[in-house]
Amino acid sequence: MMAQKVDEKRVTELMKQLDCSREEALDIILYDEEVEDGKSTEYDLTPEQQANVKEMNRKVDHKKGANTKRERKPNELKEAIVAEIADLLTNEAQGQVYEEVSITNKNRMIAFAVNGKKFELTLVEKRAPKN
């Protein structure tokens, strides 16, 4: 038996809940105290088993994220503005001669050349201010 004071209420509860004898309840309490004190018990893993568990945990395959590219919803307003600006540069420009006008990104970018120098025009839509 145990040399220290036994909590009879706990013994009675364990006997009732686990349907066990008084001796088994006392063994359970003793085992719980050993575990809480950090003492080794008969159910602890051997050093070889602990090394095996450590090695197995190191080699766990993690789910790789699929490299799926998110399809953006088309911004029809920006596409229309870019197309109009490209058309304006190509057909209605009066101050300069715009050459090699091309839409490099239908949502935002136009490339062109003036006097042999290359330019890119980028359309940026600003977000609404947060209030």
N, CA, C and O atoms as a GROMACS GRO file, in nm:
protein
  524
    1MET      N    1   0.083  -0.119   0.000
    1MET     CA    2   0.000   0.000   0.000
    1MET      C    3   0.087   0.125   0.000
    1MET      O    4   0.210   0.118   0.004
    2MET      N    5   0.021   0.238  -0.004
    2MET     CA    6   0.092   0.364  -0.008
    2MET      C    7   0.116   0.415   0.132
    2MET      O    8   0.036   0.397   0.223
    3ALA      N    9   0.232   0.480   0.147
    3ALA     CA   10   0.269   0.532   0.278
    3ALA      C   11   0.203   0.668   0.302
    3ALA      O   12   0.191   0.712   0.416
    4GLN      N   13   0.160   0.733   0.195
    4GLN     CA   14   0.100   0.864   0.212
    4GLN      C   15  -0.051   0.853   0.230
    4GLN      O   16  -0.108   0.745   0.216
    5LYS      N   17  -0.114   0.965   0.260
    5LYS     CA   18  -0.257   0.969   0.286
    5LYS      C   19  -0.333   0.941   0.156
    5LYS      O   20  -0.299   0.995   0.051
    6VAL      N   21  -0.434   0.858   0.162
    6VAL     CA   22  -0.513   0.820   0.046
    6VAL      C   23  -0.640   0.903   0.044
    6VAL      O   24  -0.707   0.920   0.147
    7ASP      N   25  -0.673   0.955  -0.073
    7ASP     CA   26  -0.796   1.032  -0.090
    7ASP      C   27  -0.910   0.931  -0.112
    7ASP      O   28  -0.931   0.882  -0.222
    8GLU      N   29  -0.982   0.903  -0.004
    8GLU     CA   30  -1.087   0.801  -0.007
    8GLU      C   31  -1.198   0.836  -0.106
    8GLU      O   32  -1.255   0.748  -0.169
    9LYS      N   33  -1.226   0.964  -0.118
    9LYS     CA   34  -1.332   1.006  -0.211
    9LYS      C   35  -1.292   0.970  -0.354
    9LYS      O   36  -1.375   0.921  -0.432
   10ARG      N   37  -1.167   0.993  -0.389
   10ARG     CA   38  -1.118   0.962  -0.524
   10ARG      C   39  -1.118   0.811  -0.547
   10ARG      O   40  -1.154   0.765  -0.655
   11VAL      N   41  -1.078   0.734  -0.446
   11VAL     CA   42  -1.078   0.588  -0.456
   11VAL      C   43  -1.219   0.538  -0.484
   11VAL      O   44  -1.241   0.453  -0.570
   12THR      N   45  -1.316   0.592  -0.408
   12THR     CA   46  -1.456   0.551  -0.424
   12THR      C   47  -1.507   0.587  -0.563
   12THR      O   48  -1.576   0.506  -0.626
   13GLU      N   49  -1.474   0.707  -0.611
   13GLU     CA   50  -1.517   0.750  -0.745
   13GLU      C   51  -1.460   0.658  -0.852
   13GLU      O   52  -1.533   0.616  -0.943
   14LEU      N   53  -1.332   0.626  -0.843
   14LEU     CA   54  -1.270   0.537  -0.942
   14LEU      C   55  -1.332   0.398  -0.939
   14LEU      O   56  -1.356   0.338  -1.044
   15MET      N   57  -1.358   0.348  -0.821
   15MET     CA   58  -1.418   0.215  -0.809
   15MET      C   59  -1.556   0.213  -0.877
   15MET      O   60  -1.592   0.116  -0.943
   16LYS      N   61  -1.631   0.321  -0.859
   16LYS     CA   62  -1.765   0.329  -0.916
   16LYS      C   63  -1.759   0.350  -1.068
   16LYS      O   64  -1.827   0.279  -1.143
   17GLN      N   65  -1.677   0.446  -1.115
   17GLN     CA   66  -1.671   0.480  -1.257
   17GLN      C   67  -1.609   0.370  -1.341
   17GLN      O   68  -1.656   0.343  -1.452
   18LEU      N   69  -1.505   0.306  -1.290
   18LEU     CA   70  -1.433   0.205  -1.368
   18LEU      C   71  -1.475   0.062  -1.333
   18LEU      O   72  -1.425  -0.034  -1.392
   19ASP      N   73  -1.566   0.050  -1.237
   19ASP     CA   74  -1.613  -0.081  -1.193
   19ASP      C   75  -1.495  -0.172  -1.160
   19ASP      O   76  -1.478  -0.279  -1.218
   20CYS      N   77  -1.412  -0.125  -1.066
   20CYS     CA   78  -1.292  -0.200  -1.028
   20CYS      C   79  -1.285  -0.215  -0.876
   20CYS      O   80  -1.362  -0.155  -0.802
   21SER      N   81  -1.192  -0.298  -0.834
   21SER     CA   82  -1.175  -0.321  -0.690
   21SER      C   83  -1.098  -0.205  -0.626
   21SER      O   84  -1.043  -0.120  -0.696
   22ARG      N   85  -1.095  -0.204  -0.494
   22ARG     CA   86  -1.022  -0.100  -0.422
   22ARG      C   87  -0.873  -0.107  -0.454
   22ARG      O   88  -0.808  -0.004  -0.471
   23GLU      N   89  -0.820  -0.227  -0.463
   23GLU     CA   90  -0.677  -0.246  -0.494
   23GLU      C   91  -0.644  -0.189  -0.633
   23GLU      O   92  -0.541  -0.123  -0.650
   24GLU      N   93  -0.731  -0.213  -0.730
   24GLU     CA   94  -0.708  -0.160  -0.865
   24GLU      C   95  -0.716  -0.008  -0.865
   24GLU      O   96  -0.637   0.059  -0.932
   25ALA      N   97  -0.810   0.048  -0.792
   25ALA     CA   98  -0.823   0.194  -0.783
   25ALA      C   99  -0.697   0.254  -0.721
   25ALA      O  100  -0.650   0.358  -0.767
   26LEU      N  101  -0.643   0.191  -0.617
   26LEU     CA  102  -0.520   0.241  -0.556
   26LEU      C  103  -0.403   0.233  -0.654
   26LEU      O  104  -0.318   0.322  -0.657
   27ASP      N  105  -0.396   0.125  -0.734
   27ASP     CA  106  -0.291   0.113  -0.836
   27ASP      C  107  -0.302   0.224  -0.940
   27ASP      O  108  -0.202   0.279  -0.984
   28ILE      N  109  -0.426   0.256  -0.978
   28ILE     CA  110  -0.448   0.363  -1.078
   28ILE      C  111  -0.400   0.496  -1.021
   28ILE      O  112  -0.331   0.571  -1.091
   29ILE      N  113  -0.434   0.525  -0.898
   29ILE     CA  114  -0.392   0.652  -0.836
   29ILE      C  115  -0.240   0.658  -0.826
   29ILE      O  116  -0.180   0.762  -0.855
   30LEU      N  117  -0.177   0.547  -0.786
   30LEU     CA  118  -0.032   0.543  -0.776
   30LEU      C  119   0.033   0.565  -0.912
   30LEU      O  120   0.130   0.639  -0.924
   31TYR      N  121  -0.022   0.500  -1.015
   31TYR     CA  122   0.030   0.516  -1.150
   31TYR      C  123   0.017   0.662  -1.196
   31TYR      O  124   0.111   0.718  -1.253
   32ASP      N  125  -0.101   0.722  -1.172
   32ASP     CA  126  -0.122   0.862  -1.210
   32ASP      C  127  -0.020   0.954  -1.144
   32ASP      O  128   0.033   1.045  -1.208
   33GLU      N  129   0.008   0.930  -1.017
   33GLU     CA  130   0.105   1.014  -0.946
   33GLU      C  131   0.245   0.999  -1.003
   33GLU      O  132   0.320   1.097  -1.012
   34GLU      N  133   0.282   0.876  -1.042
   34GLU     CA  134   0.413   0.854  -1.103
   34GLU      C  135   0.425   0.929  -1.235
   34GLU      O  136   0.528   0.990  -1.264
   35VAL      N  137   0.318   0.923  -1.315
   35VAL     CA  138   0.319   0.992  -1.444
   35VAL      C  139   0.330   1.143  -1.422
   35VAL      O  140   0.408   1.210  -1.490
   36GLU      N  141   0.253   1.196  -1.328
   36GLU     CA  142   0.256   1.341  -1.302
   36GLU      C  143   0.392   1.385  -1.248
   36GLU      O  144   0.434   1.498  -1.274
   37ASP      N  145   0.461   1.299  -1.175
   37ASP     CA  146   0.593   1.332  -1.122
   37ASP      C  147   0.703   1.315  -1.227
   37ASP      O  148   0.818   1.348  -1.201
   38GLY      N  149   0.668   1.262  -1.347
   38GLY     CA  150   0.766   1.245  -1.453
   38GLY      C  151   0.850   1.121  -1.439
   38GLY      O  152   0.952   1.107  -1.508
   39LYS      N  153   0.811   1.029  -1.350
   39LYS     CA  154   0.887   0.904  -1.334
   39LYS      C  155   0.855   0.811  -1.451
   39LYS      O  156   0.747   0.816  -1.508
   40SER      N  157   0.951   0.726  -1.484
   40SER     CA  158   0.926   0.632  -1.593
   40SER      C  159   0.833   0.522  -1.545
   40SER      O  160   0.837   0.481  -1.429
   41THR      N  161   0.750   0.474  -1.636
   41THR     CA  162   0.653   0.368  -1.604
   41THR      C  163   0.677   0.250  -1.696
   41THR      O  164   0.757   0.257  -1.789
   42GLU      N  165   0.606   0.142  -1.670
   42GLU     CA  166   0.625   0.021  -1.751
   42GLU      C  167   0.572   0.039  -1.894
   42GLU      O  168   0.605  -0.039  -1.983
   43TYR      N  169   0.489   0.140  -1.915
   43TYR     CA  170   0.431   0.161  -2.047
   43TYR      C  171   0.507   0.262  -2.132
   43TYR      O  172   0.468   0.288  -2.246
   44ASP      N  173   0.614   0.321  -2.078
   44ASP     CA  174   0.694   0.415  -2.156
   44ASP      C  175   0.764   0.343  -2.270
   44ASP      O  176   0.791   0.223  -2.263
   45LEU      N  177   0.792   0.417  -2.376
   45LEU     CA  178   0.864   0.360  -2.490
   45LEU      C  179   1.010   0.338  -2.453
   45LEU      O  180   1.068   0.415  -2.376
   46THR      N  181   1.068   0.233  -2.510
   46THR     CA  182   1.211   0.210  -2.490
   46THR      C  183   1.286   0.314  -2.573
   46THR      O  184   1.229   0.373  -2.664
   47PRO      N  185   1.414   0.336  -2.542
   47PRO     CA  186   1.492   0.432  -2.623
   47PRO      C  187   1.490   0.397  -2.772
   47PRO      O  188   1.487   0.485  -2.858
   48GLU      N  189   1.491   0.267  -2.803
   48GLU     CA  190   1.486   0.224  -2.944
   48GLU      C  191   1.352   0.262  -3.007
   48GLU      O  192   1.349   0.308  -3.121
   49GLN      N  193   1.242   0.243  -2.934
   49GLN     CA  194   1.111   0.280  -2.985
   49GLN      C  195   1.099   0.431  -3.001
   49GLN      O  196   1.041   0.479  -3.098
   50GLN      N  197   1.153   0.507  -2.905
   50GLN     CA  198   1.149   0.653  -2.914
   50GLN      C  199   1.227   0.701  -3.036
   50GLN      O  200   1.183   0.793  -3.106
   51ALA      N  201   1.342   0.640  -3.063
   51ALA     CA  202   1.421   0.676  -3.181
   51ALA      C  203   1.344   0.644  -3.309
   51ALA      O  204   1.349   0.719  -3.406
   52ASN      N  205   1.273   0.530  -3.307
   52ASN     CA  206   1.194   0.491  -3.423
   52ASN      C  207   1.080   0.591  -3.448
   52ASN      O  208   1.055   0.629  -3.563
   53VAL      N  209   1.012   0.632  -3.342
   53VAL     CA  210   0.904   0.730  -3.354
   53VAL      C  211   0.959   0.863  -3.407
   53VAL      O  212   0.898   0.925  -3.494
   54LYS      N  213   1.073   0.905  -3.354
   54LYS     CA  214   1.134   1.030  -3.398
   54LYS      C  215   1.169   1.024  -3.547
   54LYS      O  216   1.146   1.119  -3.620
   55GLU      N  217   1.224   0.912  -3.589
   55GLU     CA  218   1.260   0.894  -3.730
   55GLU      C  219   1.136   0.893  -3.818
   55GLU      O  220   1.136   0.953  -3.926
   56MET      N  221   1.031   0.826  -3.774
   56MET     CA  222   0.908   0.820  -3.852
   56MET      C  223   0.844   0.958  -3.865
   56MET      O  224   0.793   0.994  -3.971
   57ASN      N  225   0.845   1.036  -3.757
   57ASN     CA  226   0.787   1.171  -3.761
   57ASN      C  227   0.864   1.263  -3.853
   57ASN      O  228   0.807   1.355  -3.913
   58ARG      N  229   0.994   1.240  -3.865
   58ARG     CA  230   1.077   1.323  -3.951
   58ARG      C  231   1.045   1.299  -4.097
   58ARG      O  232   1.064   1.388  -4.181
   59LYS      N  233   0.996   1.180  -4.129
   59LYS     CA  234   0.972   1.144  -4.269
   59LYS      C  235   0.826   1.151  -4.308
   59LYS      O  236   0.786   1.090  -4.408
   60VAL      N  237   0.745   1.222  -4.233
   60VAL     CA  238   0.603   1.233  -4.264
   60VAL      C  239   0.588   1.310  -4.396
   60VAL      O  240   0.644   1.418  -4.412
   61ASP      N  241   0.512   1.253  -4.487
   61ASP     CA  242   0.486   1.322  -4.613
   61ASP      C  243   0.378   1.427  -4.589
   61ASP      O  244   0.270   1.398  -4.538
   62HIS      N  245   0.411   1.547  -4.626
   62HIS     CA  246   0.316   1.657  -4.612
   62HIS      C  247   0.249   1.679  -4.746
   62HIS      O  248   0.310   1.664  -4.852
   63LYS      N  249   0.123   1.714  -4.739
   63LYS     CA  250   0.048   1.737  -4.862
   63LYS      C  251   0.104   1.860  -4.932
   63LYS      O  252   0.111   1.969  -4.874
   64LYS      N  253   0.143   1.841  -5.053
   64LYS     CA  254   0.196   1.952  -5.131
   64LYS      C  255   0.079   2.030  -5.190
   64LYS      O  256  -0.015   1.972  -5.244
   65GLY      N  257   0.086   2.160  -5.180
   65GLY     CA  258  -0.019   2.245  -5.236
   65GLY      C  259  -0.015   2.236  -5.388
   65GLY      O  260   0.090   2.249  -5.450
   66ALA      N  261  -0.129   2.213  -5.445
   66ALA     CA  262  -0.136   2.205  -5.590
   66ALA      C  263  -0.107   2.342  -5.649
   66ALA      O  264  -0.158   2.444  -5.601
   67ASN      N  265  -0.026   2.345  -5.750
   67ASN     CA  266   0.008   2.472  -5.813
   67ASN      C  267  -0.101   2.512  -5.910
   67ASN      O  268  -0.080   2.519  -6.031
   68THR      N  269  -0.217   2.539  -5.855
   68THR     CA  270  -0.328   2.582  -5.939
   68THR      C  271  -0.328   2.733  -5.945
   68THR      O  272  -0.328   2.801  -5.843
   69LYS      N  273  -0.329   2.783  -6.064
   69LYS     CA  274  -0.329   2.927  -6.082
   69LYS      C  275  -0.474   2.975  -6.078
   69LYS      O  276  -0.560   2.923  -6.148
   70ARG      N  277  -0.498   3.074  -5.994
   70ARG     CA  278  -0.633   3.126  -5.978
   70ARG      C  279  -0.668   3.210  -6.100
   70ARG      O  280  -0.594   3.301  -6.139
   71GLU      N  281  -0.780   3.178  -6.159
   71GLU     CA  282  -0.828   3.253  -6.274
   71GLU      C  283  -0.891   3.382  -6.223
   71GLU      O  284  -0.982   3.380  -6.141
   72ARG      N  285  -0.840   3.495  -6.272
   72ARG     CA  286  -0.897   3.623  -6.231
   72ARG      C  287  -1.024   3.652  -6.310
   72ARG      O  288  -1.036   3.618  -6.427
   73LYS      N  289  -1.116   3.716  -6.241
   73LYS     CA  290  -1.238   3.759  -6.306
   73LYS      C  291  -1.199   3.873  -6.400
   73LYS      O  292  -1.130   3.966  -6.358
   74PRO      N  293  -1.242   3.870  -6.526
   74PRO     CA  294  -1.203   3.977  -6.618
   74PRO      C  295  -1.262   4.112  -6.574
   74PRO      O  296  -1.378   4.121  -6.536
   75ASN      N  297  -1.178   4.214  -6.582
   75ASN     CA  298  -1.222   4.350  -6.550
   75ASN      C  299  -1.254   4.416  -6.683
   75ASN      O  300  -1.167   4.472  -6.750
   76GLU      N  301  -1.379   4.409  -6.720
   76GLU     CA  302  -1.421   4.454  -6.853
   76GLU      C  303  -1.399   4.604  -6.873
   76GLU      O  304  -1.366   4.648  -6.984
   77LEU      N  305  -1.416   4.682  -6.768
   77LEU     CA  306  -1.395   4.826  -6.780
   77LEU      C  307  -1.249   4.857  -6.814
   77LEU      O  308  -1.222   4.936  -6.905
   78LYS      N  309  -1.155   4.795  -6.741
   78LYS     CA  310  -1.013   4.818  -6.769
   78LYS      C  311  -0.976   4.771  -6.909
   78LYS      O  312  -0.899   4.838  -6.979
   79GLU      N  313  -1.028   4.656  -6.951
   79GLU     CA  314  -0.999   4.604  -7.084
   79GLU      C  315  -1.047   4.702  -7.191
   79GLU      O  316  -0.979   4.725  -7.291
   80ALA      N  317  -1.166   4.760  -7.169
   80ALA     CA  318  -1.220   4.856  -7.266
   80ALA      C  319  -1.134   4.982  -7.270
   80ALA      O  320  -1.107   5.035  -7.378
   81ILE      N  321  -1.091   5.031  -7.154
   81ILE     CA  322  -1.008   5.152  -7.149
   81ILE      C  323  -0.875   5.127  -7.221
   81ILE      O  324  -0.831   5.210  -7.300
   82VAL      N  325  -0.811   5.013  -7.194
   82VAL     CA  326  -0.683   4.981  -7.259
   82VAL      C  327  -0.701   4.972  -7.410
   82VAL      O  328  -0.618   5.024  -7.485
   83ALA      N  329  -0.808   4.909  -7.456
   83ALA     CA  330  -0.834   4.898  -7.600
   83ALA      C  331  -0.856   5.035  -7.662
   83ALA      O  332  -0.806   5.062  -7.772
   84GLU      N  333  -0.929   5.123  -7.593
   84GLU     CA  334  -0.954   5.259  -7.646
   84GLU      C  335  -0.825   5.340  -7.654
   84GLU      O  336  -0.803   5.411  -7.752
   85ILE      N  337  -0.741   5.330  -7.552
   85ILE     CA  338  -0.614   5.405  -7.553
   85ILE      C  339  -0.525   5.354  -7.666
   85ILE      O  340  -0.462   5.433  -7.735
   86ALA      N  341  -0.519   5.222  -7.685
   86ALA     CA  342  -0.438   5.165  -7.793
   86ALA      C  343  -0.491   5.212  -7.928
   86ALA      O  344  -0.413   5.245  -8.018
   87ASP      N  345  -0.623   5.215  -7.943
   87ASP     CA  346  -0.684   5.262  -8.068
   87ASP      C  347  -0.654   5.410  -8.090
   87ASP      O  348  -0.625   5.454  -8.201
   88LEU      N  349  -0.662   5.488  -7.981
   88LEU     CA  350  -0.634   5.631  -7.989
   88LEU      C  351  -0.490   5.656  -8.034
   88LEU      O  352  -0.465   5.740  -8.120
   89LEU      N  353  -0.394   5.582  -7.974
   89LEU     CA  354  -0.253   5.599  -8.011
   89LEU      C  355  -0.230   5.559  -8.156
   89LEU      O  356  -0.151   5.622  -8.227
   90THR      N  357  -0.298   5.455  -8.200
   90THR     CA  358  -0.277   5.405  -8.337
   90THR      C  359  -0.340   5.495  -8.442
   90THR      O  360  -0.276   5.526  -8.543
   91ASN      N  361  -0.463   5.539  -8.419
   91ASN     CA  362  -0.540   5.606  -8.526
   91ASN      C  363  -0.556   5.756  -8.511
   91ASN      O  364  -0.566   5.826  -8.612
   92GLU      N  365  -0.560   5.809  -8.390
   92GLU     CA  366  -0.600   5.949  -8.375
   92GLU      C  367  -0.494   6.038  -8.311
   92GLU      O  368  -0.524   6.153  -8.278
   93ALA      N  369  -0.375   5.989  -8.291
   93ALA     CA  370  -0.270   6.070  -8.229
   93ALA      C  371  -0.228   6.180  -8.324
   93ALA      O  372  -0.210   6.156  -8.444
   94GLN      N  373  -0.211   6.302  -8.270
   94GLN     CA  374  -0.177   6.414  -8.356
   94GLN      C  375  -0.039   6.472  -8.330
   94GLN      O  376   0.024   6.526  -8.421
   95GLY      N  377   0.010   6.462  -8.204
   95GLY     CA  378   0.137   6.524  -8.170
   95GLY      C  379   0.257   6.439  -8.207
   95GLY      O  380   0.359   6.493  -8.250
   96GLN      N  381   0.249   6.309  -8.191
   96GLN     CA  382   0.362   6.218  -8.215
   96GLN      C  383   0.319   6.108  -8.311
   96GLN      O  384   0.200   6.086  -8.337
   97VAL      N  385   0.418   6.039  -8.363
   97VAL     CA  386   0.391   5.921  -8.444
   97VAL      C  387   0.418   5.799  -8.354
   97VAL      O  388   0.533   5.771  -8.320
   98TYR      N  389   0.312   5.730  -8.318
   98TYR     CA  390   0.323   5.613  -8.231
   98TYR      C  391   0.334   5.489  -8.318
   98TYR      O  392   0.245   5.461  -8.399
   99GLU      N  393   0.443   5.416  -8.302
   99GLU     CA  394   0.467   5.297  -8.384
   99GLU      C  395   0.463   5.173  -8.295
   99GLU      O  396   0.476   5.182  -8.173
  100GLU      N  397   0.447   5.060  -8.356
  100GLU     CA  398   0.449   4.930  -8.287
  100GLU      C  399   0.356   4.929  -8.165
  100GLU      O  400   0.392   4.874  -8.061
  101VAL      N  401   0.239   4.990  -8.178
  101VAL     CA  402   0.143   4.992  -8.068
  101VAL      C  403   0.085   4.852  -8.052
  101VAL      O  404   0.028   4.796  -8.145
  102SER      N  405   0.101   4.796  -7.932
  102SER     CA  406   0.046   4.663  -7.906
  102SER      C  407  -0.001   4.655  -7.761
  102SER      O  408   0.058   4.715  -7.672
  103ILE      N  409  -0.108   4.580  -7.741
  103ILE     CA  410  -0.158   4.556  -7.606
  103ILE      C  411  -0.085   4.433  -7.552
  103ILE      O  412  -0.109   4.322  -7.598
  104THR      N  413   0.004   4.455  -7.454
  104THR     CA  414   0.082   4.343  -7.401
  104THR      C  415   0.009   4.271  -7.288
  104THR      O  416   0.037   4.155  -7.260
  105ASN      N  417  -0.084   4.339  -7.223
  105ASN     CA  418  -0.169   4.277  -7.121
  105ASN      C  419  -0.304   4.346  -7.134
  105ASN      O  420  -0.316   4.465  -7.103
  106LYS      N  421  -0.406   4.272  -7.178
  106LYS     CA  422  -0.534   4.335  -7.211
  106LYS      C  423  -0.599   4.403  -7.091
  106LYS      O  424  -0.690   4.485  -7.108
  107ASN      N  425  -0.554   4.371  -6.971
  107ASN     CA  426  -0.610   4.433  -6.852
  107ASN      C  427  -0.535   4.557  -6.806
  107ASN      O  428  -0.585   4.632  -6.723
  108ARG      N  429  -0.411   4.579  -6.860
  108ARG     CA  430  -0.339   4.691  -6.802
  108ARG      C  431  -0.226   4.752  -6.882
  108ARG      O  432  -0.186   4.864  -6.849
  109MET      N  433  -0.170   4.689  -6.985
  109MET     CA  434  -0.047   4.742  -7.042
  109MET      C  435  -0.049   4.754  -7.195
  109MET      O  436  -0.097   4.666  -7.267
  110ILE      N  437   0.006   4.866  -7.241
  110ILE     CA  438   0.023   4.893  -7.384
  110ILE      C  439   0.170   4.925  -7.407
  110ILE      O  440   0.230   5.004  -7.333
  111ALA      N  441   0.227   4.864  -7.509
  111ALA     CA  442   0.366   4.894  -7.546
  111ALA      C  443   0.364   4.968  -7.680
  111ALA      O  444   0.282   4.938  -7.767
  112PHE      N  445   0.456   5.065  -7.696
  112PHE     CA  446   0.463   5.140  -7.822
  112PHE      C  447   0.602   5.202  -7.834
  112PHE      O  448   0.682   5.198  -7.741
  113ALA      N  449   0.629   5.258  -7.951
  113ALA     CA  450   0.758   5.324  -7.976
  113ALA      C  451   0.733   5.462  -8.034
  113ALA      O  452   0.640   5.481  -8.113
  114VAL      N  453   0.818   5.558  -7.995
  114VAL     CA  454   0.814   5.693  -8.049
  114VAL      C  455   0.958   5.733  -8.081
  114VAL      O  456   1.044   5.730  -7.994
  115ASN      N  457   0.982   5.769  -8.204
  115ASN     CA  458   1.116   5.810  -8.250
  115ASN      C  459   1.222   5.704  -8.216
  115ASN      O  460   1.334   5.738  -8.178
  116GLY      N  461   1.187   5.579  -8.229
  116GLY     CA  462   1.281   5.470  -8.203
  116GLY      C  463   1.299   5.433  -8.057
  116GLY      O  464   1.372   5.339  -8.026
  117LYS      N  465   1.235   5.505  -7.966
  117LYS     CA  466   1.242   5.474  -7.824
  117LYS      C  467   1.116   5.396  -7.784
  117LYS      O  468   1.005   5.429  -7.825
  118LYS      N  469   1.138   5.293  -7.701
  118LYS     CA  470   1.026   5.207  -7.661
  118LYS      C  471   0.968   5.253  -7.527
  118LYS      O  472   1.041   5.293  -7.436
  119PHE      N  473   0.835   5.246  -7.517
  119PHE     CA  474   0.762   5.286  -7.397
  119PHE      C  475   0.658   5.180  -7.362
  119PHE      O  476   0.615   5.101  -7.446
  120GLU      N  477   0.620   5.180  -7.235
  120GLU     CA  478   0.509   5.098  -7.189
  120GLU      C  479   0.417   5.187  -7.106
  120GLU      O  480   0.463   5.265  -7.023
  121LEU      N  481   0.289   5.174  -7.129
  121LEU     CA  482   0.189   5.250  -7.056
  121LEU      C  483   0.109   5.150  -6.973
  121LEU      O  484   0.052   5.055  -7.027
  122THR      N  485   0.104   5.172  -6.841
  122THR     CA  486   0.035   5.080  -6.752
  122THR      C  487  -0.084   5.151  -6.688
  122THR      O  488  -0.070   5.261  -6.634
  123LEU      N  489  -0.200   5.088  -6.695
  123LEU     CA  490  -0.322   5.140  -6.636
  123LEU      C  491  -0.340   5.076  -6.499
  123LEU      O  492  -0.344   4.954  -6.487
  124VAL      N  493  -0.351   5.160  -6.395
  124VAL     CA  494  -0.366   5.112  -6.258
  124VAL      C  495  -0.498   5.162  -6.204
  124VAL      O  496  -0.526   5.282  -6.204
  125GLU      N  497  -0.581   5.068  -6.156
  125GLU     CA  498  -0.710   5.106  -6.095
  125GLU      C  499  -0.688   5.117  -5.945
  125GLU      O  500  -0.639   5.024  -5.881
  126LYS      N  501  -0.724   5.233  -5.889
  126LYS     CA  502  -0.707   5.256  -5.746
  126LYS      C  503  -0.827   5.199  -5.670
  126LYS      O  504  -0.940   5.202  -5.718
  127ARG      N  505  -0.800   5.147  -5.551
  127ARG     CA  506  -0.906   5.094  -5.466
  127ARG      C  507  -0.981   5.209  -5.401
  127ARG      O  508  -0.930   5.320  -5.386
  128ALA      N  509  -1.104   5.180  -5.364
  128ALA     CA  510  -1.184   5.279  -5.292
  128ALA      C  511  -1.122   5.300  -5.154
  128ALA      O  512  -1.076   5.204  -5.093
  129PRO      N  513  -1.121   5.424  -5.105
  129PRO     CA  514  -1.060   5.450  -4.973
  129PRO      C  515  -1.139   5.381  -4.863
  129PRO      O  516  -1.262   5.372  -4.869
  130LYS      N  517  -1.066   5.330  -4.762
  130LYS     CA  518  -1.131   5.264  -4.647
  130LYS      C  519  -1.176   5.371  -4.548
  130LYS      O  520  -1.103   5.466  -4.519
  131ASN      N  521  -1.295   5.354  -4.498
  131ASN     CA  522  -1.346   5.450  -4.399
  131ASN      C  523  -1.386   5.378  -4.274
  131ASN      O  524  -1.432   5.441  -4.179
   0.00000   0.00000   0.00000
